[in-house]
Amino acid sequence: MAGIYIHIPFCKQACHYCDFHFSTSLKLKEPLLLALHQEIASRKDELSMDPIETIYFGGGTPSILEIDEIKKILELVYMHYQVVDEVEITLESNPDDLSPKKIKGLRTSMINRFSIGVQSFFEEDLQYMNRVHSVSEAERSVKSVQDAGFENITIDLIYGTPTLSKEHWEENLRKTISLEVPHVSCYALTVEENTPLEHLIRRKKLPLVEDAQVADHFLMLVEQLIPVGFEQYEISNFSKPGYRSRHNTAYWSGKAYLGFGPGAHSFNGKDQRRWNLSNNALYVQKTAAKETYWDQEILTEKDRYNEFIMTQIRLQEGISLDLVERKFGQSYKQHLLNGLEGFSKDAYTLLDNKMVLTIQGKLISDRLASDLFF
């Protein structure tokens, strides 16, 4: 089984925190979609006939596309790839794009899962992040998608924002629970280099993100969602039974996937990564000229081990020491055990030969993972 990721690199405006590839100009939308169609067709033999079990429209803002544009992309995927009957097809969406007319149109497409970028139910947080939608649009969009008959819905929330008090974060979680969505992705606000947020903080135009506040919000998140039936199957992702993101779970499990569009990444499921140029004009130009529009690398054994640690440590199931030994050998298993000696036993548990992070360990997961790298 394999997956397909489709990167739509257009947004109405730039969120302050975002470091993904996108453009706020739609001038190249038509030629870029033609180039995307060409890429989809030209790479049909790369997966050795592995069936496609997930299709994910990411960005950027995929919901900026017209219904017919979404349908055309899916038509080409079905034309050139073997797609399973129970495929998961996700559309990342901004609340302001999900008008009743748009949602009605999406009912006629094959989209069966929505990822709605709510981020917060408070205007001051949305303004801090420079989000284009309003609080009223956020709540309305979720309810409208549900009223249209879509059940598989996830919403994104961001915590740790300096404008977000504990009381408001608790209210965000209460609102989320009341909306009865079966999946929630919650991310700590991260200040990435060369983003508008990083520049604004450095020039003291916006307040700093405080680690203590991020930690408090994370603990509140777990305390609120777990008792009402969500499982924290990955550090940032919470799901009701049967509603885990199949696309992201496949990524964390090391399955193969193809990434189409500028800036999109691909993985052959073994040892090769490939990524397209993060430049809309060059992607269009080189695709049309049938020139190379990507870079690639072959992963070493150490690279593959480090990626295994980086993904597995975030999962509810944790890192299987037996699997480490089978995939990489006894020396890597011993290296992992040696690395754990530098951390408090409060950060992890060793049970049934699996290393699983505790709640406290999840707060330092990135540091713990890097110390376990080979």
BAFIBA-442700 format. One line per field, with one value per residue (C-alpha): residue in one letter; x, y, z. Coordinates in steps of 0.02 Angstrom, whole numbers, plus 50000, padded with zeros to 5 digits. Layout:
N
residu: c(A,...) .
xx: c(X,...) .
yy: c(Y,...) .
zz: c(Z,...) .
***
This chain:
374
residu: c(M,A,G,I,Y,I,H,I,P,F,C,K,Q,A,C,H,Y,C,D,F,H,F,S,T,S,L,K,L,K,E,P,L,L,L,A,L,H,Q,E,I,A,S,R,K,D,E,L,S,M,D,P,I,E,T,I,Y,F,G,G,G,T,P,S,I,L,E,I,D,E,I,K,K,I,L,E,L,V,Y,M,H,Y,Q,V,V,D,E,V,E,I,T,L,E,S,N,P,D,D,L,S,P,K,K,I,K,G,L,R,T,S,M,I,N,R,F,S,I,G,V,Q,S,F,F,E,E,D,L,Q,Y,M,N,R,V,H,S,V,S,E,A,E,R,S,V,K,S,V,Q,D,A,G,F,E,N,I,T,I,D,L,I,Y,G,T,P,T,L,S,K,E,H,W,E,E,N,L,R,K,T,I,S,L,E,V,P,H,V,S,C,Y,A,L,T,V,E,E,N,T,P,L,E,H,L,I,R,R,K,K,L,P,L,V,E,D,A,Q,V,A,D,H,F,L,M,L,V,E,Q,L,I,P,V,G,F,E,Q,Y,E,I,S,N,F,S,K,P,G,Y,R,S,R,H,N,T,A,Y,W,S,G,K,A,Y,L,G,F,G,P,G,A,H,S,F,N,G,K,D,Q,R,R,W,N,L,S,N,N,A,L,Y,V,Q,K,T,A,A,K,E,T,Y,W,D,Q,E,I,L,T,E,K,D,R,Y,N,E,F,I,M,T,Q,I,R,L,Q,E,G,I,S,L,D,L,V,E,R,K,F,G,Q,S,Y,K,Q,H,L,L,N,G,L,E,G,F,S,K,D,A,Y,T,L,L,D,N,K,M,V,L,T,I,Q,G,K,L,I,S,D,R,L,A,S,D,L,F,F) .
xx: c(50000,50058,49999,49991,50020,49968,50041,49935,50053,49928,49858,49751,49875,50030,50010,50148,50210,50208,50368,50287,50305,50163,50123,49989,49982,49867,49943,50024,49879,49822,49995,50045,49893,49937,50114,50041,49933,50089,50185,50045,50042,50230,50266,50138,50269,50367,50267,50281,50091,50073,49889,49852,49761,49771,49766,49803,49781,49898,49975,49964,49776,49701,49524,49565,49541,49378,49276,49314,49501,49496,49395,49518,49666,49576,49521,49704,49757,49624,49673,49857,49861,49776,49668,49586,49397,49406,49531,49549,49548,49585,49566,49654,49533,49525,49360,49331,49335,49200,49044,48882,48901,49080,49034,48887,49006,49130,48991,48998,49186,49274,49337,49289,49394,49416,49560,49498,49625,49530,49687,49586,49411,49475,49502,49660,49747,49694,49758,49925,49944,49880,49745,49623,49465,49359,49301,49122,49182,49281,49133,49013,49128,49140,48952,48916,49031,48945,48771,48820,48847,49036,49087,49276,49333,49488,49521,49690,49723,49880,49932,50070,50022,50066,49889,49812,49776,49746,49562,49548,49644,49525,49379,49455,49460,49282,49221,49313,49235,49061,49080,49097,49235,49319,49498,49600,49778,49856,50023,50133,50170,50347,50451,50534,50681,50645,50457,50363,50336,50524,50558,50418,50476,50658,50605,50498,50339,50262,50292,50399,50331,50364,50414,50326,50162,50181,50208,50057,49945,50006,49965,49793,49765,49796,49694,49543,49538,49584,49437,49309,49363,49509,49669,49834,49899,50038,50105,50006,49860,49705,49575,49412,49415,49421,49468,49658,49731,49776,49885,49993,49999,50069,50201,50252,50257,50382,50266,50299,50216,50225,50224,50159,50178,50314,50395,50316,50419,50417,50485,50503,50474,50655,50801,50764,50692,50648,50585,50521,50586,50501,50477,50314,50385,50532,50420,50306,50450,50550,50400,50346,50523,50535,50688,50732,50628,50679,50825,50848,50955,50991,50975,51116,51080,51110,50989,50855,50883,50874,50713,50641,50679,50612,50443,50418,50457,50306,50182,50072,50148,50325,50488,50498,50672,50645,50603,50757,50863,50779,50793,50962,51053,51107,51228,51087,50977,51119,51151,50968,50976,51137,51057,50910,51026,51047,50863,50754,50642,50499,50518,50486,50435,50509,50369,50358,50524,50452,50509,50357,50360,50267,50174,50331,50435,50324,50369,50552,50525,50633,50781,50761,50750,50907,51005,50956,51014,51165) .
yy: c(50000,50178,50358,50513,50691,50838,51008,51158,51308,51452,51552,51709,51782,51727,51661,51732,51561,51463,51401,51289,51332,51443,51600,51731,51765,51658,51715,51546,51439,51379,51334,51258,51144,51089,51050,50955,50852,50812,50758,50643,50557,50546,50460,50320,50182,50233,50132,49962,49947,49971,50011,50189,50190,50376,50539,50700,50878,50990,51161,51304,51305,51166,51226,51378,51266,51259,51098,51053,51077,50956,50831,50841,50801,50652,50593,50588,50495,50363,50353,50318,50229,50081,50156,50046,50052,50118,50256,50402,50568,50720,50903,51031,51178,51354,51398,51550,51438,51320,51412,51311,51315,51251,51111,51060,51050,50945,50819,50781,50747,50598,50699,50601,50683,50865,50943,51115,51245,51322,51360,51455,51512,51682,51830,51894,51729,51729,51907,51862,51720,51828,51703,51758,51683,51742,51648,51641,51566,51434,51367,51384,51290,51138,51130,51156,51013,50902,50956,50909,50730,50722,50626,50607,50780,50841,51017,51098,51199,51295,51321,51418,51581,51728,51795,51630,51624,51462,51507,51535,51375,51278,51359,51311,51130,51138,51209,51073,50937,51013,51011,50820,50806,50634,50695,50843,50894,51013,51095,51203,51369,51355,51505,51446,51540,51670,51672,51836,51780,51761,51933,52016,51939,51984,52165,52159,52192,52032,51948,51792,51615,51552,51369,51362,51416,51287,51150,51204,51206,51033,50958,51039,50967,50789,50813,50877,50761,50590,50578,50611,50465,50529,50427,50519,50404,50528,50673,50804,50698,50641,50524,50441,50252,50218,50395,50397,50487,50343,50455,50519,50349,50276,50413,50377,50191,50216,50171,50235,50393,50506,50695,50799,50987,51115,51080,50908,50763,50578,50419,50249,50155,50095,50213,50352,50524,50650,50829,50947,51124,51249,51376,51386,51467,51346,51196,51249,51288,51130,51015,51085,51064,50888,50942,50885,50982,50886,50835,50668,50573,50392,50363,50275,50146,50279,50397,50263,50222,50406,50431,50274,50344,50516,50450,50299,50394,50505,50361,50289,50117,50183,50107,49918,49863,49698,49791,49901,49744,49659,49811,49879,49753,49728,49875,49999,49923,49941,50119,50160,50082,50176,50339,50313,50307,50495,50528,50518,50365,50490,50524,50348,50170,50006,49878,49721,49772,49938,50112,50225,50409,50467,50633,50716,50631,50699,50875,50840,50717,50811,50820,50639,50582,50679,50602,50428,50463,50367) .
zz: c(50000,49965,49974,49867,49929,49819,49863,49814,49840,49848,49994,50010,50135,50229,50407,50516,50577,50413,50332,50199,50016,49951,49853,49882,49695,49589,49424,49393,49452,49281,49211,49378,49379,49203,49262,49410,49291,49189,49343,49400,49231,49210,49376,49362,49360,49515,49642,49556,49553,49742,49774,49833,50000,50042,49942,50034,49968,50069,50050,50046,50044,49936,49972,49865,49712,49616,49626,49445,49476,49622,49520,49374,49487,49563,49391,49336,49493,49463,49279,49312,49481,49563,49701,49834,49858,50037,49998,50119,50023,50132,50088,50197,50208,50275,50359,50247,50092,50155,50099,50087,49897,49905,50026,49917,49769,49868,49901,49714,49723,49800,49951,50107,50243,50293,50387,50439,50496,50641,50748,50881,50926,50985,50870,50957,50923,50740,50722,50804,50678,50534,50490,50356,50434,50581,50736,50671,50506,50601,50698,50551,50432,50546,50573,50387,50338,50466,50408,50230,50288,50308,50465,50448,50504,50593,50652,50686,50844,50891,51072,51156,51070,51185,51163,51222,51409,51503,51514,51327,51288,51400,51309,51141,51200,51268,51103,51007,51115,51093,50903,50913,50783,50787,50764,50825,50780,50907,50875,50985,50902,50834,50781,50620,50545,50410,50441,50470,50651,50680,50605,50705,50869,50835,50803,50961,50864,50937,51107,51128,51135,51312,51340,51509,51430,51291,51421,51524,51371,51318,51487,51484,51310,51367,51526,51428,51277,51346,51471,51333,51224,51121,51108,51089,50953,50908,51010,50914,50857,50950,50878,50923,50887,50700,50649,50650,50500,50384,50277,50420,50503,50342,50339,50519,50478,50335,50191,50015,49952,49800,49820,49674,49654,49697,49865,49882,49951,49902,49982,49900,50064,50070,50052,49928,49960,49826,49837,49705,49682,49798,49659,49562,49405,49392,49425,49282,49165,49197,49194,49026,48957,49031,49130,49306,49432,49588,49699,49783,49908,49951,50138,50230,50364,50496,50407,50405,50589,50638,50540,50620,50793,50749,50694,50808,50968,50936,50921,51057,51024,51050,50988,50980,51032,50942,50781,50799,50813,50664,50552,50602,50711,50893,50893,50856,50991,51117,51060,51095,51269,51308,51254,51370,51520,51508,51539,51693,51708,51722,51534,51470,51512,51452,51439,51332,51254,51194,51241,51263,51311,51466,51466,51536,51401,51265,51321,51277,51134,51007,51125,51176,50995,50945,51088,51026,50848,50787) .
***
